Amino acid sequence: MMKTIRTLLIGIGLMSISVPCFAEPYKTVKFGNAEVVSSYSPLKEGAATLTLTALVHENNDALRGVKNSDQQRLSKLGQLIYQCKLLLYKPDKSTAVVDAKDPILVSRNFSLFTDVNLQLGLMEGAEIRIQSLSAVNDKSLFSPTLGGNNFKNEIQGYVGEGKPLNLKQLDLNLLLESDLIDSAESLDITVRFPVFQLQKPVRQWHYGFNVSDFKRAIEYADNNCTAEKFMQLINLEQ
């Protein structure tokens, strides 16, 4: 599910019409500690959008023992976001029915919301390091180490440098290039900034997420973020 996903154009033929589960403009579906928010904008002014956003809040325990003197950061918990968005652009209103000739733009992305409004300069940036703790399976629980062999995998990347960057929302699309979430029980995210401006001191923030429920929310979002579902919604409006 978490394979490399690129922005693409796809055309799908007409499907039999049935009312989808998220036909209302806004709907939230809960998955334990995670949730999926669905929104739909009908085909007006030649464009229609369907957006499904899966999100999970940072654990309340995530800040325990973290050595961080930044009270602005400590007063706010983060959110891990996965979003799938479908866009149909149909400027020709001679026929309102959507068919295979109408391309649908699909985009998917991950983000970290810190809820801290802190702007970095053009020559500054942030390093993102994501570490996953593998889920403990039943067999390892009955091993001599009692599940102690579950290990951590790690990926890292950079955001910013050369473009405006606000730490309120950070791009985590490096997760799209990895299967890090697939086998993870939790994710630890470290943000170091600014990493390109040596004249300023480097700060470091930590975020921790339990992703067991979040993975279910992502699966639900992907299953409902399809061209077929989108076409049903658009054609029901006609």
PyMOL commands that set and color helices and strands:
alter all, ss='L'
color gray80, all
select helices_A, chain A and resi 60-63+71-74+138-141+173-177+212-224+227-236
alter helices_A, ss='H'
color red, helices_A
select strands_A, chain A and resi 8-10+26-31+34-44+47-57+79-89+104-113+119-120+125-134+152-160+165-166+169-171+184-193+203-210
alter strands_A, ss='S'
color yellow, strands_A
deselect
rebuild
show_as cartoon
